[in-house]
């Protein structure tokens, strides 16, 4: 994978003032040497979010998130590290040249060419819809569906003329390579040469999470039109249907704010939601969510509200989405749209408030499933009741949550008029062959979040704080602190890397240290230690007292260990243990001395 040179990362870091960057997202007020504000990562009424201009870090004492300017952008915008560096580099006008192998450079060049081609085609189809006489049918269709000009501009809706070679001829006039059109899925190779994939259709550009056009979806304008209702771009180097979510580039911030995503069935439903002010709505590129799409949504949301059409296909799509959503760790609810509506027609007929209430009242997935099964099976027959119990059992067991399993055993029993203990007994039977769906790509599965880290004790926390803020005492600390005396692994690792960094770069500060810490938990602990802007009186003396205390605690612990070992020691071991005990006791009577070799 292409790598940004470390020198460029540092150049971008030094050019991006953290107070200025964070102030562009949320209001900050000066408080002493720091700035404070309401934390954007959790709800609070009293500011606990601190930004240090001198150390170029942030830390929240409420939710304990912390880091440098790259960390903030990653957390706030849900970007990768590389994307956060690129975003800041654009703002400070620093060009980025990736370190790439020849193969990576060729692949990157192809992707850039395809993105550029797609952007130009999108602009052309937008212009065609707005101005071309051939697009009058499309303009009439949009007016009939209540899609405003503002929505057309916002979602960049276009029109592909109903001709076999319109896009091909345009591409030739712009000197685009014909092979590039095929690689981008815009042209198809036939027996008589190339022809346009998208013809006579309303065009919805499909964007990646950064808002770059990577594909298209074309919708027919009348029921009599030949071909499927929708045709989509095929798999290309920049477009993978299973990993793309329509509208996510516009919805990701609202989803983060709501901690919830509304998943509609199609583009027009998604657009209708956004026009109604319900901006945390998206749509999958297909009839149901894939495991990859579910895992992408998990980056932004805690729950998903499925809002598919009220017809059989829509309800089946909701059911098919369950396993992948469950595997991603998302909570699931299902908003049932009254027949014969879809979200678009329901909003047009009943208004945004009614739709919002429908989403608010949406039942949990298993309540939806129970109602669905009771409609599909005869609840008055033995066979119907058995089928309902078995299908509910198979679905609920996938959660591996005993509370949910027992809750729905009770609900099924009540709904069917069956003894709850009998349903519980059925729910304990295992369905053979169930396996969690595997990801179809090489990304690490979400849910591999770091386990909560125990906080260090006060003494070791103050060691970390003083080690990071009192640069004048670094040489003394390196000479007198044995890292073996530090019991908390994170404190030990941070101090060790702090020492190593200063050997390589004596001018390095907190941003550079955060850049080499491998764990987000380590970064949070480091920023917490230094974020408090209060002045510490005589830090050098306090640091010496702490190191002395750590040494003596280590000695006491070892003396207790020696006492236990004496009980089963051989004569030779006894001599060594008694000698070690005497040395340690003598050591406690002396002040700190430099370590051997220091």
RODO-2510 file (C-alpha; in nm, 4 decimals, decimal comma):
residues 598
     n   res          X          Y          Z
     1     x     0,0000     0,0000     0,0000
     2     x     0,1322     0,3510    -0,0835
     3     x     0,3073     0,5244     0,2075
     4     x     0,3383     0,8953     0,2870
     5     x     0,7033     0,9780     0,3671
     6     x     0,7573     1,0504     0,7374
     7     x     0,9197     1,3836     0,6533
     8     x     0,6036     1,4927     0,4737
     9     x     0,3864     1,3836     0,7680
    10     x     0,5966     1,5958     1,0035
    11     x     0,5841     1,8891     0,7630
    12     x     0,2030     1,8725     0,7548
    13     x     0,1862     1,8310     1,1334
    14     x     0,3984     2,1398     1,2009
    15     x     0,2009     2,3457     0,9478
    16     x    -0,1369     2,2536     1,1035
    17     x    -0,2050     2,4378     1,4291
    18     x    -0,4296     2,2121     1,6366
    19     x    -0,6213     2,5007     1,7961
    20     x    -0,6969     2,6486     1,4541
    21     x    -0,8031     2,3125     1,3098
    22     x    -1,0289     2,2147     1,6006
    23     x    -1,1763     2,5679     1,6201
    24     x    -1,3035     2,5203     1,2642
    25     x    -1,5206     2,2340     1,3924
    26     x    -1,6296     2,3542     1,7376
    27     x    -1,6040     2,6659     1,9575
    28     x    -1,3103     2,6831     2,1995
    29     x    -1,2433     2,9258     2,4850
    30     x    -0,9076     3,0073     2,6377
    31     x    -0,8556     2,8708     2,9902
    32     x    -0,5079     2,9574     3,1157
    33     x    -0,2495     2,8155     2,8798
    34     x    -0,5009     2,5777     2,7180
    35     x    -0,8316     2,6021     2,5316
    36     x    -1,1488     2,4224     2,6396
    37     x    -1,4816     2,3349     2,4807
    38     x    -1,7642     2,0849     2,4831
    39     x    -1,6361     1,7458     2,3691
    40     x    -1,7575     1,6454     2,0211
    41     x    -1,7160     1,2759     2,1009
    42     x    -1,9654     1,2482     2,3875
    43     x    -2,2541     1,4525     2,5226
    44     x    -2,1691     1,6870     2,8080
    45     x    -2,2873     2,0166     2,9563
    46     x    -1,9635     2,1214     3,1269
    47     x    -1,6552     2,1514     2,9037
    48     x    -1,3972     1,8787     2,9674
    49     x    -1,2350     1,8887     2,6228
    50     x    -0,8863     2,0452     2,6471
    51     x    -0,6608     2,1598     2,3632
    52     x    -0,2970     2,2446     2,4354
    53     x    -0,1377     2,4852     2,1849
    54     x     0,2082     2,4402     2,3386
    55     x     0,2014     2,0605     2,3117
    56     x    -0,0260     2,0489     2,0016
    57     x    -0,2528     1,7831     2,1528
    58     x    -0,6128     1,7470     2,2694
    59     x    -0,7587     1,5413     2,5526
    60     x    -1,1094     1,4977     2,6927
    61     x    -1,1241     1,4267     3,0652
    62     x    -1,4803     1,2972     3,0205
    63     x    -1,4490     1,0250     2,7543
    64     x    -1,0635     1,0131     2,7599
    65     x    -1,0144     1,0517     2,3859
    66     x    -0,6903     1,2275     2,3051
    67     x    -0,4168     1,2696     2,0493
    68     x    -0,2665     1,5081     1,7975
    69     x    -0,4201     1,6983     1,5074
    70     x    -0,4276     1,3842     1,2882
    71     x    -0,6053     1,1875     1,5624
    72     x    -0,8719     1,4574     1,5973
    73     x    -0,9462     1,4589     1,2263
    74     x    -0,9538     1,0784     1,2139
    75     x    -1,1967     1,0573     1,5059
    76     x    -1,4169     1,3514     1,4056
    77     x    -1,4423     1,2766     1,0331
    78     x    -1,3952     0,8981     1,0546
    79     x    -1,0964     0,9076     0,8212
    80     x    -0,7979     0,6781     0,7938
    81     x    -0,4605     0,8150     0,9020
    82     x    -0,3529     0,8634     0,5400
    83     x    -0,6787     1,0440     0,4591
    84     x    -0,6374     1,2743     0,7592
    85     x    -0,2839     1,3662     0,6473
    86     x    -0,4086     1,4286     0,2938
    87     x    -0,6970     1,6460     0,4172
    88     x    -0,4654     1,8658     0,6265
    89     x    -0,2038     1,8753     0,3507
    90     x    -0,4643     2,0195     0,1144
    91     x    -0,5534     2,2882     0,3681
    92     x    -0,1921     2,3973     0,4223
    93     x    -0,1062     2,3492     0,0512
    94     x     0,1652     2,0898     0,0978
    95     x     0,1877     1,8469    -0,1969
    96     x     0,2042     1,4770    -0,1097
    97     x     0,4042     1,2283    -0,3107
    98     x     0,3522     0,8702    -0,1993
    99     x     0,6326     0,6194    -0,1700
   100     x     0,5137     0,3464    -0,4089
   101     x     0,6462     0,0484    -0,5940
   102     x     0,6226     0,0643    -0,9763
   103     x     0,3137    -0,1601    -0,9645
   104     x     0,1454     0,0577    -0,7030
   105     x     0,2313     0,3710    -0,9011
   106     x     0,0709     0,2230    -1,2153
   107     x    -0,2401     0,1150    -1,0228
   108     x    -0,2662     0,4549    -0,8525
   109     x    -0,2348     0,6274    -1,1884
   110     x    -0,5161     0,4138    -1,3335
   111     x    -0,7436     0,4932    -1,0396
   112     x    -0,6754     0,8645    -1,0708
   113     x    -0,7532     0,8514    -1,4435
   114     x    -1,0778     0,6638    -1,3765
   115     x    -1,1847     0,9080    -1,1034
   116     x    -1,1102     1,2005    -1,3356
   117     x    -1,3065     1,0360    -1,6192
   118     x    -1,6049     0,9667    -1,3921
   119     x    -1,6069     1,3248    -1,2668
   120     x    -1,6102     1,4588    -1,6225
   121     x    -1,8870     1,2208    -1,7296
   122     x    -2,0920     1,3146    -1,4219
   123     x    -2,0574     1,6841    -1,5091
   124     x    -2,1587     1,6167    -1,8685
   125     x    -2,4712     1,4234    -1,7685
   126     x    -2,5625     1,6973    -1,5184
   127     x    -2,5392     1,9549    -1,7969
   128     x    -2,7415     1,7321    -2,0296
   129     x    -3,0227     1,7038    -1,7753
   130     x    -3,0272     2,0781    -1,7171
   131     x    -3,0065     2,2017    -2,0750
   132     x    -3,0489     1,9333    -2,3422
   133     x    -3,3834     1,8964    -2,5225
   134     x    -3,3327     1,5176    -2,5187
   135     x    -3,3649     1,5256    -2,1361
   136     x    -3,7146     1,6781    -2,1251
   137     x    -3,8664     1,3402    -2,0317
   138     x    -3,6226     1,3140    -1,7405
   139     x    -3,7014     1,6678    -1,6218
   140     x    -4,0727     1,5925    -1,6345
   141     x    -4,0192     1,2713    -1,4389
   142     x    -3,8266     1,4517    -1,1632
   143     x    -4,0948     1,7222    -1,1395
   144     x    -4,3603     1,4519    -1,1083
   145     x    -4,1640     1,2843    -0,8277
   146     x    -4,1273     1,6171    -0,6450
   147     x    -3,7472     1,6277    -0,6804
   148     x    -3,6502     1,9953    -0,6616
   149     x    -3,3786     2,1682    -0,8629
   150     x    -3,1844     2,2099    -0,5373
   151     x    -3,1944     1,8319    -0,4812
   152     x    -3,0862     1,7687    -0,8411
   153     x    -2,7827     1,9926    -0,7867
   154     x    -2,7041     1,8551    -0,4425
   155     x    -2,7082     1,4905    -0,5534
   156     x    -2,5697     1,5727    -0,8990
   157     x    -2,8478     1,3888    -1,0829
   158     x    -2,7954     1,3679    -1,4596
   159     x    -2,9324     1,2168    -1,7767
   160     x    -2,7669     0,9815    -2,0287
   161     x    -2,9157     1,0349    -2,3771
   162     x    -3,0874     0,7392    -2,5406
   163     x    -2,8129     0,6781    -2,7970
   164     x    -2,5711     0,3897    -2,8384
   165     x    -2,2557     0,5991    -2,8788
   166     x    -2,3195     0,9367    -2,7160
   167     x    -2,0659     0,8893    -2,4343
   168     x    -1,8189     0,7142    -2,6661
   169     x    -1,8242     1,0023    -2,9152
   170     x    -1,7843     1,2559    -2,6346
   171     x    -1,4865     1,0594    -2,4987
   172     x    -1,3221     1,0565    -2,8419
   173     x    -1,3626     1,4338    -2,8692
   174     x    -1,1861     1,4701    -2,5328
   175     x    -0,9044     1,2318    -2,6375
   176     x    -0,9947     0,9723    -2,3721
   177     x    -0,8600     0,6221    -2,4304
   178     x    -1,1367     0,3848    -2,5446
   179     x    -0,9921     0,1098    -2,3230
   180     x    -1,0305     0,3404    -2,0219
   181     x    -1,4067     0,3657    -2,0881
   182     x    -1,4343    -0,0136    -2,0675
   183     x    -1,2193    -0,0351    -1,7545
   184     x    -1,4487     0,2230    -1,5925
   185     x    -1,7634     0,0346    -1,6930
   186     x    -1,8931     0,3224    -1,9070
   187     x    -1,8670     0,1317    -2,2350
   188     x    -1,9245    -0,2308    -2,3318
   189     x    -1,7365    -0,4197    -2,6040
   190     x    -1,9807    -0,5756    -2,8527
   191     x    -1,9504    -0,7691    -3,1780
   192     x    -1,9699    -0,4437    -3,3753
   193     x    -1,7497    -0,2396    -3,1435
   194     x    -1,8082    -0,0429    -2,8266
   195     x    -2,1441     0,0912    -2,7136
   196     x    -2,2612     0,2974    -2,4145
   197     x    -2,3636     0,1120    -2,0987
   198     x    -2,5947     0,3928    -1,9780
   199     x    -2,8574     0,4993    -2,2331
   200     x    -3,1856     0,6872    -2,1912
   201     x    -3,1744     0,6777    -1,8121
   202     x    -3,1803     0,9106    -1,5159
   203     x    -2,8298     0,8988    -1,3729
   204     x    -2,7326     0,8975    -1,0056
   205     x    -2,3579     0,9422    -0,9517
   206     x    -2,2236     0,7110    -0,6811
   207     x    -1,9527     0,8626    -0,4627
   208     x    -1,7001     0,7234    -0,2199
   209     x    -1,6834     0,8453     0,1406
   210     x    -1,4753     1,1463     0,0308
   211     x    -1,7394     1,2516    -0,2231
   212     x    -1,5449     1,1431    -0,5346
   213     x    -1,7519     0,9971    -0,8208
   214     x    -1,6604     0,6312    -0,8646
   215     x    -1,9637     0,4840    -1,0421
   216     x    -2,3185     0,5400    -1,1638
   217     x    -2,6680     0,4008    -1,1242
   218     x    -2,9129     0,4515    -1,4111
   219     x    -3,2919     0,4382    -1,3606
   220     x    -3,5556     0,3853    -1,6289
   221     x    -3,8055     0,6671    -1,6771
   222     x    -4,1101     0,4600    -1,7698
   223     x    -4,2438     0,1120    -1,7062
   224     x    -4,2367     0,0409    -2,0819
   225     x    -3,8636     0,1059    -2,1104
   226     x    -3,6572    -0,2040    -2,1892
   227     x    -3,4066    -0,3465    -1,9420
   228     x    -3,4023    -0,3626    -1,5646
   229     x    -3,5368    -0,0819    -1,3479
   230     x    -3,1788     0,0048    -1,2498
   231     x    -2,8438    -0,0709    -1,4059
   232     x    -2,5255    -0,0023    -1,2105
   233     x    -2,1586     0,0298    -1,2867
   234     x    -1,9813    -0,3084    -1,2870
   235     x    -1,6881    -0,3901    -1,0613
   236     x    -1,3951    -0,1654    -1,1542
   237     x    -1,0616    -0,0675    -0,9939
   238     x    -1,2448     0,2185    -0,8144
   239     x    -1,5951     0,0705    -0,7661
   240     x    -1,6860    -0,2334    -0,5590
   241     x    -2,0629    -0,2736    -0,5242
   242     x    -2,0477    -0,4645    -0,1965
   243     x    -1,8454    -0,1911    -0,0272
   244     x    -2,0163     0,1256    -0,1520
   245     x    -2,3078     0,2959     0,0252
   246     x    -2,5067     0,5549    -0,1672
   247     x    -2,5242     0,8925     0,0060
   248     x    -2,2705     0,8139     0,2778
   249     x    -2,0477     1,1049     0,1719
   250     x    -2,3347     1,3415     0,2603
   251     x    -2,4773     1,1439     0,5520
   252     x    -2,1704     1,0482     0,7564
   253     x    -2,1669     1,3596     0,9776
   254     x    -2,5446     1,3404     1,0491
   255     x    -2,5056     0,9664     1,1190
   256     x    -2,2258     1,0372     1,3668
   257     x    -2,4431     1,2986     1,5382
   258     x    -2,7498     1,0711     1,5515
   259     x    -2,5421     0,7549     1,6195
   260     x    -2,7939     0,5935     1,3872
   261     x    -2,8290     0,5302     1,0136
   262     x    -3,1540     0,4948     0,8206
   263     x    -3,1000     0,2445     0,5397
   264     x    -3,3386     0,2864     0,2467
   265     x    -3,3783     0,0634    -0,0556
   266     x    -3,2899     0,3061    -0,3334
   267     x    -3,1501     0,6419    -0,4358
   268     x    -3,4830     0,8276    -0,4651
   269     x    -3,5871     0,7158    -0,1167
   270     x    -3,2545     0,8390     0,0225
   271     x    -3,2868     1,1730    -0,1549
   272     x    -3,6459     1,2125    -0,0288
   273     x    -3,5234     1,1622     0,3292
   274     x    -3,2491     1,4237     0,2899
   275     x    -3,4934     1,6739     0,1383
   276     x    -3,7202     1,6185     0,4390
   277     x    -3,4344     1,7072     0,6747
   278     x    -3,3656     1,3438     0,7664
   279     x    -3,0036     1,3491     0,6569
   280     x    -2,8721     1,0310     0,8228
   281     x    -3,0217     0,8202     0,5408
   282     x    -2,8262     0,6036     0,2958
   283     x    -2,8890     0,3145     0,0570
   284     x    -2,6928    -0,0021    -0,0262
   285     x    -2,5877    -0,0783    -0,3805
   286     x    -2,8221    -0,3744    -0,4063
   287     x    -3,1324    -0,5258    -0,2522
   288     x    -2,9771    -0,5862     0,0912
   289     x    -2,6780    -0,4788     0,2966
   290     x    -2,3562    -0,6772     0,2636
   291     x    -2,1214    -0,7578     0,5506
   292     x    -1,8738    -0,5022     0,4142
   293     x    -2,1357    -0,2270     0,4011
   294     x    -2,2500    -0,3133     0,7529
   295     x    -1,8950    -0,2856     0,8809
   296     x    -1,8501     0,0513     0,7101
   297     x    -2,1691     0,1785     0,8775
   298     x    -2,0370     0,0540     1,2125
   299     x    -1,7619     0,3174     1,1890
   300     x    -2,0287     0,5866     1,2129
   301     x    -2,3380     0,4402     1,3797
   302     x    -2,4415     0,2341     1,6802
   303     x    -2,7707     0,1230     1,5255
   304     x    -2,9301     0,0838     1,1848
   305     x    -3,2989     0,1411     1,1060
   306     x    -3,3915    -0,0596     0,7973
   307     x    -3,6511     0,1282     0,5945
   308     x    -3,7119    -0,0868     0,2894
   309     x    -4,0233    -0,0889     0,0720
   310     x    -4,3443    -0,2403     0,2074
   311     x    -4,3635    -0,5006    -0,0725
   312     x    -4,2451    -0,8589    -0,0340
   313     x    -3,9054    -0,7873    -0,1934
   314     x    -3,8412    -0,5040     0,0504
   315     x    -3,9340    -0,7118     0,3530
   316     x    -3,7168    -0,9991     0,2328
   317     x    -3,4268    -0,7561     0,1898
   318     x    -3,4700    -0,6498     0,5531
   319     x    -3,4574    -1,0131     0,6630
   320     x    -3,1485    -1,0885     0,4516
   321     x    -2,9635    -0,7910     0,6021
   322     x    -2,9960    -0,9242     0,9563
   323     x    -2,7002    -1,1625     0,9757
   324     x    -2,4486    -0,9169     0,8334
   325     x    -2,5706    -0,6337     1,0549
   326     x    -2,5600    -0,8604     1,3583
   327     x    -2,2067    -0,9748     1,2749
   328     x    -2,0957    -0,6098     1,2558
   329     x    -2,2179    -0,5381     1,6087
   330     x    -2,4883    -0,2919     1,5039
   331     x    -2,8247    -0,2754     1,6797
   332     x    -3,1088    -0,3245     1,4325
   333     x    -3,4599    -0,1833     1,4062
   334     x    -3,7050    -0,2088     1,1178
   335     x    -3,9399     0,0727     1,0140
   336     x    -4,2412    -0,0843     0,8432
   337     x    -4,3750     0,1484     0,5717
   338     x    -4,7541     0,1111     0,5306
   339     x    -4,8619    -0,0355     0,1978
   340     x    -4,8456     0,0650    -0,0827
   341     x    -4,5789     0,3209     0,0059
   342     x    -4,2044     0,3400    -0,0077
   343     x    -4,0206     0,6099     0,1966
   344     x    -4,0346     0,8550    -0,0957
   345     x    -4,4120     0,8293    -0,1520
   346     x    -4,4855     0,8138     0,2224
   347     x    -4,2986     1,1412     0,2844
   348     x    -4,4682     1,3110    -0,0127
   349     x    -4,8124     1,2060     0,1057
   350     x    -4,7757     1,2302     0,4849
   351     x    -4,4887     1,4718     0,5427
   352     x    -4,1488     1,4604     0,7112
   353     x    -4,2831     1,4597     1,0693
   354     x    -4,4932     1,1482     1,0069
   355     x    -4,1939     0,9676     0,8569
   356     x    -3,9696     1,0762     1,1439
   357     x    -4,2249     0,9356     1,3891
   358     x    -4,2368     0,6110     1,1902
   359     x    -3,8592     0,5785     1,2294
   360     x    -3,8709     0,6733     1,5982
   361     x    -4,1350     0,4062     1,6665
   362     x    -3,9606     0,1382     1,4580
   363     x    -3,9545    -0,1921     1,6492
   364     x    -3,6437    -0,3956     1,7160
   365     x    -3,5532    -0,6513     1,4527
   366     x    -3,6822    -0,9510     1,6474
   367     x    -4,0194    -0,7875     1,7154
   368     x    -4,0425    -0,7189     1,3428
   369     x    -3,9428    -1,0777     1,2653
   370     x    -4,1999    -1,2220     1,5050
   371     x    -4,4784    -1,0167     1,3460
   372     x    -4,3558    -1,1136     0,9987
   373     x    -4,3505    -1,4860     1,0848
   374     x    -4,6976    -1,4671     1,2350
   375     x    -4,8216    -1,3238     0,9051
   376     x    -4,6390    -1,5878     0,7010
   377     x    -4,7484    -1,8915     0,9060
   378     x    -5,0829    -2,0061     1,0388
   379     x    -5,0676    -1,9375     1,4127
   380     x    -5,3714    -2,1604     1,4698
   381     x    -5,2030    -2,4727     1,3301
   382     x    -4,9441    -2,6944     1,4978
   383     x    -4,7164    -2,6769     1,1927
   384     x    -4,7371    -2,2971     1,1806
   385     x    -4,6545    -2,2546     1,5491
   386     x    -4,3619    -2,4988     1,5246
   387     x    -4,2219    -2,3093     1,2242
   388     x    -4,2507    -1,9758     1,4040
   389     x    -4,0758    -2,1053     1,7163
   390     x    -3,7953    -2,2681     1,5176
   391     x    -3,7307    -1,9672     1,2936
   392     x    -3,7326    -1,7289     1,5915
   393     x    -3,4990    -1,9637     1,7782
   394     x    -3,2531    -1,9802     1,4868
   395     x    -3,2494    -1,6013     1,4520
   396     x    -3,2215    -1,5081     1,8212
   397     x    -2,9548    -1,7695     1,8922
   398     x    -2,7200    -1,5821     1,6583
   399     x    -2,6959    -1,3007     1,9131
   400     x    -2,5513    -1,5411     2,1749
   401     x    -2,7192    -1,3074     2,4259
   402     x    -2,9024    -1,5052     2,6947
   403     x    -3,1138    -1,2071     2,8009
   404     x    -3,2425    -1,1572     2,4455
   405     x    -3,2974    -1,5305     2,3994
   406     x    -3,5082    -1,5524     2,7151
   407     x    -3,6942    -1,2275     2,6361
   408     x    -3,8056    -1,3563     2,2971
   409     x    -3,8874    -1,6986     2,4318
   410     x    -4,1379    -1,5191     2,6549
   411     x    -4,2673    -1,2989     2,3712
   412     x    -4,3132    -1,5938     2,1355
   413     x    -4,4936    -1,7911     2,4045
   414     x    -4,7259    -1,4983     2,4783
   415     x    -4,7921    -1,4293     2,1085
   416     x    -4,8744    -1,7927     2,0291
   417     x    -5,0489    -1,8737     2,3561
   418     x    -4,7861    -2,1400     2,4306
   419     x    -4,6266    -2,2192     2,7678
   420     x    -4,3101    -2,0080     2,8013
   421     x    -4,1059    -2,2922     2,9506
   422     x    -4,1837    -2,5050     2,6434
   423     x    -4,0570    -2,2262     2,4147
   424     x    -3,7467    -2,1839     2,6336
   425     x    -3,6748    -2,5543     2,5926
   426     x    -3,7003    -2,5208     2,2141
   427     x    -3,4799    -2,2116     2,2168
   428     x    -3,2060    -2,4109     2,3931
   429     x    -3,1834    -2,6510     2,0998
   430     x    -2,9051    -2,5593     1,8620
   431     x    -2,9488    -2,5092     1,4913
   432     x    -2,6785    -2,7098     1,3189
   433     x    -2,4485    -2,5464     1,0708
   434     x    -2,4777    -2,1827     1,1717
   435     x    -2,1617    -1,9810     1,1191
   436     x    -2,1043    -1,6093     1,1407
   437     x    -2,0517    -1,4702     0,7879
   438     x    -1,6897    -1,4148     0,6961
   439     x    -1,5676    -1,0858     0,5481
   440     x    -1,5032    -1,0877     0,1746
   441     x    -1,1875    -0,8772     0,1968
   442     x    -0,8715    -0,8401     0,3945
   443     x    -0,9695    -0,5559     0,6275
   444     x    -0,9519    -0,6378     0,9979
   445     x    -1,3024    -0,7025     1,1270
   446     x    -1,4578    -0,4226     1,3262
   447     x    -1,5221    -0,5096     1,6820
   448     x    -1,1489    -0,5769     1,7199
   449     x    -1,1487    -0,2700     1,9380
   450     x    -0,8833    -0,2587     2,2044
   451     x    -0,9862    -0,4020     2,5368
   452     x    -1,0336    -0,1400     2,8117
   453     x    -0,6996    -0,0726     2,9791
   454     x    -0,6714    -0,0533     3,3566
   455     x    -0,5647     0,2902     3,4756
   456     x    -0,2205     0,3181     3,6322
   457     x    -0,1924     0,3970     4,0022
   458     x    -0,1325     0,7586     4,1113
   459     x     0,2437     0,7164     4,1537
   460     x     0,3025     0,5738     3,8060
   461     x     0,0580     0,8206     3,6492
   462     x     0,2566     1,1092     3,8001
   463     x     0,5786     0,9489     3,6793
   464     x     0,4370     0,9565     3,3254
   465     x     0,3144     1,3142     3,3623
   466     x     0,6464     1,4452     3,4911
   467     x     0,8538     1,2420     3,2445
   468     x     0,6627     1,3985     2,9540
   469     x     0,6461     1,7598     3,0736
   470     x     0,9780     1,8096     3,2567
   471     x     1,2260     1,7904     2,9695
   472     x     1,5078     1,9289     3,1891
   473     x     1,5032     1,6125     3,4011
   474     x     1,5138     1,3645     3,1117
   475     x     1,8850     1,2844     3,1416
   476     x     1,8564     1,2322     3,5178
   477     x     1,5502     1,0121     3,4713
   478     x     1,7190     0,7941     3,2096
   479     x     2,0168     0,7450     3,4417
   480     x     1,8160     0,6640     3,7578
   481     x     1,4893     0,4954     3,6504
   482     x     1,4943     0,1210     3,5934
   483     x     1,1871     0,0556     3,3759
   484     x     1,1546    -0,2787     3,5518
   485     x     1,0300    -0,0833     3,8541
   486     x     0,7263     0,0336     3,6527
   487     x     0,4443    -0,2206     3,6768
   488     x     0,1885    -0,0635     3,4400
   489     x     0,2723    -0,1824     3,0831
   490     x     0,1410     0,1305     2,9105
   491     x     0,3344     0,3683     3,1356
   492     x     0,6483     0,1592     3,0888
   493     x     0,6093     0,1517     2,7075
   494     x     0,5328     0,5237     2,6740
   495     x     0,8305     0,6277     2,8886
   496     x     1,0576     0,3861     2,7015
   497     x     0,9482     0,5227     2,3613
   498     x     0,9787     0,8776     2,4938
   499     x     1,3437     0,8095     2,5825
   500     x     1,4127     0,6467     2,2432
   501     x     1,2512     0,9335     2,0538
   502     x     1,4589     1,1975     2,2323
   503     x     1,7790     1,0094     2,1511
   504     x     1,6917     1,0299     1,7787
   505     x     1,5389     1,3770     1,7903
   506     x     1,6121     1,5909     2,0990
   507     x     1,3612     1,8537     1,9805
   508     x     1,0708     1,6062     1,9470
   509     x     0,7499     1,6922     2,1294
   510     x     0,4180     1,5283     2,2091
   511     x     0,2932     1,5108     1,8466
   512     x     0,6032     1,3143     1,7469
   513     x     0,5618     1,0818     2,0456
   514     x     0,1951     1,0214     1,9617
   515     x     0,3019     0,9440     1,6074
   516     x     0,5135     0,6466     1,7184
   517     x     0,2783     0,5038     1,9850
   518     x     0,1141     0,1990     1,8325
   519     x    -0,1945     0,1855     2,0543
   520     x    -0,4798     0,4370     2,0743
   521     x    -0,5087     0,3484     2,4436
   522     x    -0,1438     0,4508     2,4925
   523     x    -0,2098     0,7789     2,3102
   524     x    -0,5127     0,8537     2,5283
   525     x    -0,3106     0,7896     2,8436
   526     x    -0,0223     1,0079     2,7251
   527     x    -0,2476     1,3019     2,6355
   528     x    -0,4357     1,2693     2,9650
   529     x    -0,1072     1,2872     3,1541
   530     x     0,0018     1,6162     2,9966
   531     x    -0,3311     1,7837     2,9115
   532     x    -0,3757     1,9479     3,2522
   533     x    -0,2270     2,2931     3,2023
   534     x    -0,1684     2,3722     3,5719
   535     x     0,1860     2,4608     3,6822
   536     x     0,3587     2,1910     3,8871
   537     x     0,5839     2,3311     4,1621
   538     x     0,9413     2,1973     4,1593
   539     x     0,8775     1,9111     3,9120
   540     x     1,2386     1,7866     3,9345
   541     x     1,2112     1,7247     4,3099
   542     x     0,8727     1,5544     4,2699
   543     x     1,0123     1,3325     3,9958
   544     x     1,3031     1,2224     4,2183
   545     x     1,0644     1,1428     4,5040
   546     x     0,8459     0,9341     4,2717
   547     x     1,1367     0,7351     4,1265
   548     x     1,2684     0,6685     4,4796
   549     x     0,9234     0,5476     4,5835
   550     x     0,8985     0,3195     4,2780
   551     x     1,2412     0,1714     4,3561
   552     x     1,1453     0,1027     4,7168
   553     x     0,8094    -0,0487     4,6159
   554     x     0,9965    -0,2780     4,3765
   555     x     1,2387    -0,3780     4,6544
   556     x     0,9535    -0,4489     4,8980
   557     x     0,7823    -0,6652     4,6381
   558     x     1,1038    -0,8585     4,5728
   559     x     1,1686    -0,9049     4,9456
   560     x     0,8221    -1,0573     4,9827
   561     x     0,9021    -1,2899     4,6920
   562     x     1,2300    -1,3955     4,8524
   563     x     1,0478    -1,4780     5,1745
   564     x     0,8141    -1,7134     4,9840
   565     x     1,1026    -1,8759     4,7953
   566     x     1,3019    -1,9473     5,1146
   567     x     1,0484    -2,2090     5,2261
   568     x     1,1331    -2,4534     4,9452
   569     x     1,4910    -2,3501     4,8644
   570     x     1,7924    -2,5825     4,8487
   571     x     2,1019    -2,5013     5,0558
   572     x     2,2719    -2,3379     4,7561
   573     x     1,9579    -2,1352     4,6754
   574     x     1,9274    -2,0325     5,0441
   575     x     2,2732    -1,8756     5,0400
   576     x     2,1912    -1,6743     4,7240
   577     x     1,8469    -1,5633     4,8464
   578     x     1,9786    -1,4513     5,1874
   579     x     2,2588    -1,2553     5,0215
   580     x     2,0124    -1,0889     4,7802
   581     x     1,7810    -1,0022     5,0713
   582     x     2,0668    -0,8380     5,2609
   583     x     2,1694    -0,6339     4,9556
   584     x     1,8139    -0,5140     4,8974
   585     x     1,7624    -0,4124     5,2591
   586     x     2,0897    -0,2211     5,2521
   587     x     1,9820    -0,0496     4,9263
   588     x     1,6663     0,0911     5,0861
   589     x     1,8825     0,2868     5,3337
   590     x     2,0541     0,4795     5,0531
   591     x     1,9313     0,7547     4,8184
   592     x     1,8955     0,6896     4,4477
   593     x     2,2162     0,6226     4,2622
   594     x     2,2712     0,6119     3,8852
   595     x     2,1995     0,2765     3,7274
   596     x     2,4896     0,0584     3,6221
   597     x     2,6163     0,1738     3,2830
   598     x     2,4305     0,5062     3,3007
***
